[in-house]
Amino acid sequence: MSETHAARLSEENLRRIEELKKRYPHPQAVVLEALWMWQGEHGWISEDGMRYIARLLNIPDHHVFGVVSFYTMFNRQPVGRHKIEVCTNVSCMLRNSERILTHIENRLAIKVGETTPDRRFTLVEAECLGSCGTAPAMQIGDRYYENLDPQKVDVILEGLK
Amino acid sequence: MEPLILPPIPDLHTIDVYESHGGYAQLRAALGTSPDAVTDEVKRSNLRGRGGACFPTGLKWTFMPKDSVKPKYLCINGDESEPGTFKDRQIFEFNPHLLIEGAIIASYAMGITTAYIYIRGEYKHWIDLLQKAVDQAYARGYIGENILGSGFSTNLYLHRGAGAYICGEESSLMNSLEGQRGYPRVKPPFPAQNGLWGCPTTINNVETIANVPVVLRLGAEAYAKIGAPKHPGPILVGVSGHVNKPGVYELPTGVPILDIINNYAGGVPGGKKIKAIIPGGSSTMILRAENIEGVCMDADSLKAAGSSVGTAGLIVMDEDTDLVPVLARIAHFYRHESCGQCTPCREGTGWMEKILHRFAHNDASRSDMDLLLNIANNIEGNTICALGDAAAWPVQSFLKRFPEEFERHLRARASA
């Protein structure tokens, strides 16, 4: 079995996983959190990462593959440093989220689903973020940005290096 | 009505402020009575679930076996992913201790020793906020071993999802919490018999649990008198779309929908007329503006009007809205979120989306209207979980109540 040096979790996260296991009768329940940790450290979840987590929790590889492919927030390919997720669901649509999406596409010269050549930004469409009262909205990483207009978007993107 | 779930008290999210406004007094009082007395109080209050199904909360609690040899679990559903719904995040942010207090009271009432709050993955910011509150509550002895010297012990843990609308469906939520793909389970068996890890489990919505300390504070009789008699209490109404002041408004149940739009949410921008509303999140049936006169935000009134209260996520569309692309977007959502287990939903949601795109691009034919309805009718009731119904209802109701919207796109094709 080949394993690259980076294909592991930090000591801190490994300790945290041991703590989390105590909360559940079966270690499998920690799989989403372990995958979050992996994505947090590596930016995306490789097959090596999935195999590593399967061994860590003593569950089959294919189970972890199945979990990763079910949940939309796990990146199965590398993404840019900042993943921009623009909500285009009904409440945002009614408040012109299309204009926000088009503005970002034009500004970054990429289409939805693409990453800028400098790997700074990836742009995707999101399903309802729960920002209907502050629409239109987008999420970048863990952060929400709401009540958007093109000028506001420019300032936000300017601030992300 | 004074807000009871989200009172405008500065820094209420901190435990000191929460305690100084009577916080955790209901937990203390509940621990001094019997678990059955607590359940009975909730039953008599007529509190009904706020997640969409409006099931009587106290009754649900009585389904839990009393003498279980297996551990019992409480799952609090904070997946909040139904488009148009954004109420639970207000509780996480502004009154997290009310939710925590309710969770521990519910655990005591049902003899539960482990409770989980499952929260959608996108809400990382709010999970962090709620975790701070949980840590404070542990530090003050409101959660953990021998709570307030009562001899009752229970734990409360937060569990983060990873992006899947279906995980708001209770059996899917349990599978997700167990670390599996979020596939819904066939019912029966129901969670109270066979839930998390095959053990008795109750699943309640975040807002429902936040109502529990309020019920105990006011007393069942006083609580039952708030708002609509058969669906009483405060309700968090999220208003979005074409209104001047979108947001979450805490109101008694039974407030007229037009009153909510015009007097709370500031009316429609530009003084335009309302064309349509979706009253309780994207899966609830659309209503024409001329048919909402006198219709109120509660389960019975909306049922009588031909829709449902759902999550009370009210989406308003003005007279200039083209409803076909709106429905196409809703159909896209359900296609994207279908878990793929049941053929009618997996295939039908994609088919409906394609046809609706044809309409939106003026490329549909008259027979597509019948085909669309036929597909929706064949999804409804033929799937393991309610996502199939949730995908069918918008299509059925848009077609039935707004045929002219589809006709317009057919005419546009004919004249092209």
Boltz contact constraints between the chains, C-beta under 6 A:
constraints:
  - contact:
      token1: [A, 23]
      token2: [B, 157]
      max_distance: 6.0
  - contact:
      token1: [A, 25]
      token2: [B, 197]
      max_distance: 6.0
  - contact:
      token1: [A, 28]
      token2: [B, 179]
      max_distance: 6.0
  - contact:
      token1: [A, 29]
      token2: [B, 178]
      max_distance: 6.0
  - contact:
      token1: [A, 29]
      token2: [B, 179]
      max_distance: 6.0
  - contact:
      token1: [A, 31]
      token2: [B, 179]
      max_distance: 6.0
  - contact:
      token1: [A, 32]
      token2: [B, 162]
      max_distance: 6.0
  - contact:
      token1: [A, 66]
      token2: [B, 181]
      max_distance: 6.0
  - contact:
      token1: [A, 67]
      token2: [B, 181]
      max_distance: 6.0
  - contact:
      token1: [A, 70]
      token2: [B, 181]
      max_distance: 6.0
  - contact:
      token1: [A, 71]
      token2: [B, 162]
      max_distance: 6.0
  - contact:
      token1: [A, 71]
      token2: [B, 163]
      max_distance: 6.0
  - contact:
      token1: [A, 71]
      token2: [B, 164]
      max_distance: 6.0
  - contact:
      token1: [A, 72]
      token2: [B, 163]
      max_distance: 6.0
  - contact:
      token1: [A, 73]
      token2: [B, 121]
      max_distance: 6.0
  - contact:
      token1: [A, 73]
      token2: [B, 162]
      max_distance: 6.0
  - contact:
      token1: [A, 73]
      token2: [B, 163]
      max_distance: 6.0
  - contact:
      token1: [A, 74]
      token2: [B, 162]
      max_distance: 6.0
  - contact:
      token1: [A, 89]
      token2: [B, 83]
      max_distance: 6.0
  - contact:
      token1: [A, 89]
      token2: [B, 333]
      max_distance: 6.0
  - contact:
      token1: [A, 90]
      token2: [B, 83]
      max_distance: 6.0
  - contact:
      token1: [A, 90]
      token2: [B, 282]
      max_distance: 6.0
  - contact:
      token1: [A, 90]
      token2: [B, 315]
      max_distance: 6.0
  - contact:
      token1: [A, 90]
      token2: [B, 329]
      max_distance: 6.0
  - contact:
      token1: [A, 91]
      token2: [B, 84]
      max_distance: 6.0
  - contact:
      token1: [A, 91]
      token2: [B, 240]
      max_distance: 6.0
  - contact:
      token1: [A, 91]
      token2: [B, 241]
      max_distance: 6.0
  - contact:
      token1: [A, 91]
      token2: [B, 315]
      max_distance: 6.0
  - contact:
      token1: [A, 93]
      token2: [B, 329]
      max_distance: 6.0
  - contact:
      token1: [A, 94]
      token2: [B, 241]
      max_distance: 6.0
  - contact:
      token1: [A, 94]
      token2: [B, 242]
      max_distance: 6.0
  - contact:
      token1: [A, 127]
      token2: [B, 333]
      max_distance: 6.0
  - contact:
      token1: [A, 128]
      token2: [B, 83]
      max_distance: 6.0
  - contact:
      token1: [A, 129]
      token2: [B, 122]
      max_distance: 6.0
  - contact:
      token1: [A, 130]
      token2: [B, 80]
      max_distance: 6.0
  - contact:
      token1: [A, 130]
      token2: [B, 86]
      max_distance: 6.0
  - contact:
      token1: [A, 130]
      token2: [B, 89]
      max_distance: 6.0
  - contact:
      token1: [A, 132]
      token2: [B, 84]
      max_distance: 6.0
  - contact:
      token1: [A, 132]
      token2: [B, 86]
      max_distance: 6.0
  - contact:
      token1: [A, 132]
      token2: [B, 240]
      max_distance: 6.0
  - contact:
      token1: [A, 133]
      token2: [B, 86]
      max_distance: 6.0
  - contact:
      token1: [A, 133]
      token2: [B, 238]
      max_distance: 6.0
  - contact:
      token1: [A, 133]
      token2: [B, 240]
      max_distance: 6.0
  - contact:
      token1: [A, 133]
      token2: [B, 246]
      max_distance: 6.0
  - contact:
      token1: [A, 133]
      token2: [B, 247]
      max_distance: 6.0
  - contact:
      token1: [A, 142]
      token2: [B, 124]
      max_distance: 6.0
